[in-house]
Amino acid sequence: MKTLRHILLLSLLLTAFACKKDKEAEPSKTDLLTAKTWQDQTQSLRLNTSEGTRSTPAADMNTYQFTRDGKVTITAADKTSTSGTWAFVNNESQLAITSGGTTNTFALFEVSATKFSFGVSYNQAQIQQGLGSNGGAEGQFLKLLLLTAGNFTFSSGTPTITPAQLTAVDWKNNAVPR
């Protein structure tokens, strides 16, 4: 009977320790973003449901170092650095980076232990406005994206999409741990 009690006690202890492992907290987005130095690897361009990719040219590769106290250092391929601050906004769905008095807010597509993906996302109304005569700076960036679409590799059989047919455009900058 003592042996049975010891076995039951041991089983209970093992179960308790196993449950503790299951309950370990997942790392937060801040934990993931600040744990590594990130380096550009690829860019993605999604037009409606078709996505193309391209490797980031070495001359355009940046590295990003985010710190827990809200500071960021972006180092260009030529080793020049820009410092600023960063913060998650809109329920951690966007990343705001402020440098030189200017704040740029990016869509945050993914942050994991192996990938940091951020960029811009346009819906149909934003596309039509941006492509119109009063599109402003955002419209200019959208037009530039569309002009460079030929530099992205799309899967064979991807249909040609005219600007009037666009309902969604996402540009992603994909970085990996350095």
DAGIFEN-V720077 format. One record per backbone hydrogen bond with DSSP energy under -1.0 kcal/mol. NH is the residue of the N-H (numbers start at 1). CO is the residue of the C=O. E is the energy in kcal/mol with one decimal. If there is no record, write none. Layout:
[[NH,CO,E] [NH,CO,E]]
This chain:
[[5,1,-2.2] [6,2,-2.6] [7,3,-2.4] [8,4,-2.5] [9,5,-3.0] [10,6,-2.7] [11,7,-2.4] [12,8,-2.5] [13,9,-2.5] [14,10,-2.6] [15,11,-2.4] [16,12,-2.5] [17,13,-2.4] [18,14,-2.3] [19,15,-2.4] [20,16,-1.9] [21,17,-1.6] [22,18,-1.6] [23,19,-1.5] [24,21,-1.3] [32,28,-2.5] [33,29,-2.8] [34,30,-2.4] [38,64,-2.7] [39,176,-2.9] [40,62,-2.5] [41,174,-2.7] [42,174,-1.7] [43,54,-2.6] [44,172,-2.4] [45,52,-2.7] [46,170,-3.0] [47,50,-2.9] [48,168,-3.4] [50,47,-2.3] [52,45,-2.7] [53,153,-1.7] [54,43,-2.0] [56,41,-2.6] [60,57,-2.3] [61,58,-1.2] [63,75,-2.3] [64,38,-2.7] [65,73,-2.2] [67,71,-2.7] [70,67,-1.8] [72,84,-2.2] [73,65,-1.9] [74,82,-3.0] [75,63,-2.3] [76,80,-2.9] [79,76,-2.2] [82,74,-2.5] [84,72,-2.2] [85,98,-2.3] [86,70,-2.0] [87,96,-1.7] [89,94,-2.2] [93,89,-1.0] [93,90,-1.2] [94,89,-1.9] [95,106,-2.6] [96,87,-3.1] [97,104,-2.9] [98,85,-2.5] [99,102,-2.5] [102,99,-1.8] [104,97,-2.8] [106,95,-2.9] [107,119,-2.9] [108,93,-2.7] [109,117,-1.8] [110,117,-1.9] [112,115,-2.7] [116,175,-2.5] [117,110,-3.2] [118,173,-2.0] [119,107,-1.9] [120,171,-1.9] [122,169,-3.2] [127,123,-2.4] [128,124,-2.5] [129,125,-2.3] [130,126,-2.8] [131,127,-2.4] [135,132,-1.1] [139,135,-2.1] [140,136,-2.0] [141,137,-2.2] [142,138,-2.5] [143,139,-2.5] [144,140,-2.2] [145,141,-2.5] [146,142,-2.3] [147,143,-2.3] [148,144,-1.7] [151,148,-2.6] [152,149,-1.7] [153,53,-3.3] [158,155,-1.4] [165,162,-1.6] [166,163,-1.2] [169,122,-2.0] [170,46,-2.0] [171,120,-2.6] [172,44,-2.7] [173,118,-3.7] [174,42,-3.0] [175,116,-3.2] [176,39,-2.6] [178,37,-3.0]]
